[in-house]
Amino acid sequence: MPAKIVDKDIRPAPGDLRIVQAFLNTVNHESRVDLLSSPRALADWLSAQGLAGPEVEFDAADLERTLTVREGWRVWLRSSPMASPELCERLDRLLTPIELRPKHHPDGALQLVPTGGGVAGALGRLSAILMAAQHEKTWPRFKICSNPDCRSAFYDYSNNRSNKWCTRRCGNRISARLSRRRKRRS
C-alpha cells in the first residue's frame, strides 16, 4: 500500500526510505493538517504502512512519543550533518526501548528488524530504514525543504544534489518572495 502523506505533489523517496519520508510528512506545517492527530489516527497510519498490526492500540503517551520523535528527526535532518548534541541525546533517550536484531534473507541481504511491536516496533523499523539509508549512501539526498513555511521531507533526485525545495512550487514561492523584497528595497 502506498505511504499516505499530506502533500501528494512530493516525489516519493526510493525504497523503504519513502516510509520515513511519509512519516515525516504526516504533518503539513502550512495548513496545520496532521494525520497523526490522535492515538486512533496513529494506529491507523502505522497499520496502513505495515509498521503495526491493526489490533494494536495506542495511548496518548505513545502518540506524544511518536510526535516528539517525528519532530526531532525533522530538526535532526534539517541540521544534518551538525545536529546539536542535546537533540541527539533527546532522540537517543526516546528510542532507548527499541531493540533491533539481524534478519537474514535468502537473497543474501541482512536487515535490522525490531524485536517488539507497538510504538517501539514502529519507531525501530523507521530507525532501521534510516540506518540503511546512511549505509547505502542515499541519506545525503534526504532533505527538509528550505521553505520555512513548508519544511516537508523530500528526496533530492538532482544530479548534483543541490535541490533546496521539495517541489518547484516551493522554490517558486521563495523566488517570488525574494523578488518582491528586492523590488520594495529599490
Secondary structure, DSSP 8 states (H G I E B T S, - for coil): -----S-TTS---STTHHHHHHHHTTEETTTTEETT-SHHHHHHHHHHTTSS-TT----HHHHHHHHHHHHHHHHHHHHTTS--HHHHHHHHHHHTT--EEEEE-TTS-EEEEESS-HHHHHHHHHHHHHHHHHHTT-GGGEEE-S-TTT--EEE--STTS---SSSHHHHHHHHHHHHHHHHHH-
